[in-house]
Amino acid sequence: MLDLDLSGLFAPRGDRPSSPTIEILTVCTGNICRSPLAEQVLRTRLRPLDVTVASAGTHAMIDSPMPPEAARMAASLGVAPDDSAAHRGRWLSERELVSPDLVLAMTREHRRDIVELAPARVRSTFTVREFERLATGLPDAELRQAADAAGTDPHVRVRAALSLLTSRRGEAAPAAASDDDVIDPYRRSWETYQRSTAQLLPGLAEVVRVLQVLLG
């Protein structure tokens, strides 16, 4: 019998009517490279599910487009060119943190910034690589059991799964703290974009797997 503490996992979702749609927010610094790439890849791969994905930056380059290298990388991963072309950087504020069920940061510093803005998000915010580390090896059956015990509401099912992941934080520490970060490729070589993406994709794959188990 799983005994998961779900109390205080989320702040109230605001005054909007309840919706079954699960919301994900990805966060980096400028909101033109890492977080929009993560946003667009997740949106593409989660399209069959009732999930929306957005992104923002802690020091956003407001209204700036993605660099050509980031758009090229997105296209190579199956993102529609129009999706990348439409992106414009936007600033992370408390408003963006009211409703997401899951917040994915690119680095530990971004995660700290998010939690400082919205302390109630501490247990629903992970770096992408941290999410990968905590979810890898967690069987689908265990995720499904936790979600089924919580009920049928999609938001509650996601809360239950995130509670299960956060309970593993003390068990699966990274070899080095920086292993939880995705490097920033902005104004760097194409090889750096490739390395950054290689760090990003396994975590995104785990997010997709977990949500498919919970919502599929």
N, C-alpha and C positions, 0 to 999 in steps of 0.2 A: 504494500500500500504506500503510494507516494504521499509524502507530507510536505507540500510546498507552501511557503509563506508568500501569498500574493498581495498582502496588505501594503499599501503605500507604493506599489510598483509604478503607478501612473498618477499624474495630476488629472483633475477633471478635464474633459475634452472640450470645455467651453460651453457656450450657450447654444451651439448649433444642434439641430436634431441628430439623433444617433443614426449612423450609417454603417452598413456592413463592410464598407470599403476599408481595407487595411492601408495605412499610410506609412511610407518610409521616407526619411530625409537623409541625404548624404551631405557631408560637410568637409570642406578643405579650407585653404586660406583665401585664394583669389576667386574661387568658384568659376574657373575657366579651364582647368585641366583635369585633376583627379576626381573631384566630386561630380562634375557633369558627365564624365566618362562612366563612373559607377552608376549614376542615375540612369543614363541611357541604356547601358547594358542590362541593368535590372528591369527596366521598363520593357525592353525587348523580350527578355527571357521569361518574364512573369505575365506577359500579355494574356494568357488564358485564364488567369486568376483575377479576382476582384481586388486589385492592388494598384495604388497610385504611388509614384515616386517623384520626389522633387529634390533640389539641391540648393545650397547656400554657402557663403564664405564668411569666415571670421574677420577677414580684412578684404572684402570682395572688391574686385575690379568692376565696379557697377556699370552695367550695360555693355560690358566688353564681350566680344564673341570668343569662342574657343580658338586657340591657335591652330594653324593648319595641321600641325603634327598631331594634336589631340583629336581633331576631326578625322584625320586619316586613320588613326588608331581605332576610333569608334567604328568607322566604316569597315575596317578589317574584321571587326567582331560582330558584324551583322546589323549594326545600327543604321536606320534609314538616314540618308544624307540630310533630308529636311529637318530631322530631329536635331542633329548637331548644328545645322545652319541657324536654327531658330533660337538657340541658347544665348542668353545674355546673363552676365554675372549679377548676382544679387546678394545683399548683405544679410547675414544671420542676425535675427533679433529674437526677443522673447516670443513674439507673435508666431514665428515659424515653428516654435517648440511647443505650442499648445496642444496640437492634435496628433502628431506622429506616434505610431505604435512602436516604431523602431528607428533609432537615430544611429547612423553609421559614420564615424569620424575617420579621417585618414591617418591621424597621428594621436599620440597621447596628449599632446598640447591642445589639439582641437577638442578632444574629449573633455579636458579640464575646462576649456572655455565654455563648452555647452553646459556642463553641470553648474558652473558659476552663474550662468544666465538663468538656468532652470534646474534647481537642485533636485526636484522631484524626478528628473530624468536619469538619475544616477544608475538605476537598475534597468533602464531601457536604452542606454547608450553604450556602444562598444566601438573600438576601432575595428575596421574591417578585418585586419589580421588577427585581432583578439577573437572576434566572432568565429573565424576559421579555426583557431586553436581550440576554442571551447566546444565547438560543434563537431569537429572531426572525431570520429570514433563513437559518437553518440548514436546508437541505433535508431532507425526509423520507428521501431516498435516502442522504444522508450519515450520518444517524443510524442507519439500518438497516444500512448497511455496517459501521459501527463495532460495532454490537451483534452482527451475524452473525459478524464476525471474532473476537469474544470467546467465542462459544459459544451454547448453548441455555438454560443456567440463567438464570432471570429476574433473579436478583440480579446476576449477572455482566454481563448485558446492560445493566442500569441503571447499573452502575458504569462501563461503557465509555462510555455516553452522557454521564454526568456528567463523566468525564475529558475528553471532547471539549468540553464546555461550559467547564470550568475552564481549558482551554488557550486559550480566547478571552478570558480576563479582561484580558489586557494589550492586546488589540486593540480592544475595544469599551467604552471607559471612558465613564461618564455625563457629561453636560454639566456637571452640578453634583452633588456627593456626595449631597445630599439627594434627588436624583432616584431613588435606590435605596430610599427609605423610603415606607411607607404611613402617612399621618397617622392619629392616634388621635382617633376621634370621640366618645369617652366624655364624657358630660355636656355635649355641644355640640349645635349645631342639626341639624335634619334635613338641611339643605344640606351640612353637614360629613360626615354619614353618607354622603350621595350622592357627595361628592367622594372620600372614603376608599375607597368601593366601586369607583368609577371607576378609581382607582389600582391596586386589587387585581385586578380581573377579567382584564385582559389577561395578567398573569402566570399566573393559574390556567388560562387557556385554553391557554397554551403548555405548562404541565405536563401537561394532558390530552392535547394533541397528541403530545408526546414519548412519553408512556406508551402511547398507542394505537399509535404506530409500533413501539415496542419489544415490546409484549405482545399486540397485537391479532391 
